[in-house]
Amino acid sequence: MANCVLAYMRRTALIARLKSRARSLKREAYALYIATRDPRVPWYAKALLGLVVAYTFSPIDLIPDFIPVLGYLDDLVVIPSLIALALRMIPPEVMSDARRQAEALLQQGKPISRAGAIMVVAIWLVIIIAVVWSIVRAVQG
């Protein structure tokens, strides 16, 4: 019984550390949002940044958190990986300027991306349509 409790505590601590890291990367994403508007950032980095920032600040998750294991996949793996990739594409002086601005702006409240929400809803609609279409084809043929 003690082993089960210890394993549970370790797993809970690991999840808490991963969530904390994901939150810090979301703060970094706000600096990325600011960096997307800087003319010193290359166009390909701006394209990736636009997608990353829109999804990061979307009030809707692509994979809802209530789904066991997979629910936190985007928060713990996908978003941090994309943010880390985007950070490598931006010149360091641009990021330091953006981080200073982000810190000041975050004091005003958490940003929300309606574009990110629309993107997630669109992806879910495509998935639902594909599933319904597959079921109709299976029943008909």
N, C-alpha and C positions, 0 to 999 in steps of 0.2 A: 504494500500500500504506500509506503514511504517513497518507493521508486516512482510510482505513478504521480505522486504529488510533486516530486522533484522534477520529473520530466515535464509536467504541466507548467511549473514555474519557469523552467528554462525556455519552453516554447513561448510562454507569455512575455517573458523578458525580450526574447528575440523579436517578436512581433512589435513590441513597444519600441525597440531600437530602430527597426525598419520603418515604422510609421514616423518616428521622429526625423529620420533621415529624409523621408519623403516630404515631410513638411518643410524642412530646410531647403530642399530642392524646389518646392513650390515658391518659396520666397525668392529663390534664385530665378525662377521663371518670370517673376514680376520684373526683375532687372532685364531679363531677356526681352520682355514686352517693350520696355523702354529702348532697348538696343535696336529693335526692329525699325525704329524711326530714325536711326542715325545713318547719315549718308556714307559713313566709312565702312559699313557692313556690306559684304558682297550680296548680290541678288539671290544666289542659291541658298545662302544662309538665311536670308529674310524669308524665303519660301518655306523652309523647314521651321523656322521660328514662328511663322504665322500659324502653322498647323499645331505645333507644340503648345504655344501660348493659348490658342483658342480652346484646345482640349483640356489643358491644365486648369483653366479658370471656368470651364463649363460646369454649371450646377448639376449636370446629369452625367453619370459614368457610363461608358460604353458597356462595361461589365458591372452590373449592380453589386454593391457590397454585400447584400444579403445572400448571394450565391456562395456556398461554402468553397473555400480555397480560391476559386477563380475570381471571386468578388474583389479581392485585394490585389489581384495580379496587375491590373493597370496602375494602381496607386504605388505598388511596391517595386515593379519591374519595368513596365512599359514607359511610364512618364519619366522616372529618373534616368532611364537609358537614353531617351530622346533628348532630355535636357542636357545630359552630359555630352552627347554628340554635338548639340547646338553650341554649347559653351566652347568647344574646341574650334568652331568655325569663326568665332568673333575675335577681333583683335583685343589684346589685354587692356589697352588704354580705353577702349570703348566700354568694356565691361566694368572697369573701375568707375567711370563716370556714371554708368547706368545703375550700378549698385548704390552709389550715393543718392541718386535721385529716387530709387526704389525705396530706400530706407525712409526717406522723408515722406513719400507718398503712402507707404503702408501704414503710417501713423494715422492716416485719414480713413482707413477701412479696407476691407478685403475686396479686390476687384472681381467682377462676375462677367463672364463672356457669353453673350447671347449667341454669337456666331458659333462658339463651341457647343452650346446646347442644341442649336439647329443642326450642326454636323452630326452629333450623336443621335438625335431623333431621326435624321435622314438614314443613317446606317441601320438603325433598328427597323425602320420601315422597309428598307431593301431586304433585310433578312426575313422579315415577316412575309413579304410578298413572295420571296423565293421559296419559303417553306410551304405557303399556301399553294403556289403554283405546282410544286413538286407533288403535293398530296393530290391535287386535282388531276394531274397527269397519271399518277399511280392508280387512282380510282377509275379513270376513264379507259385506261389501256392495259 
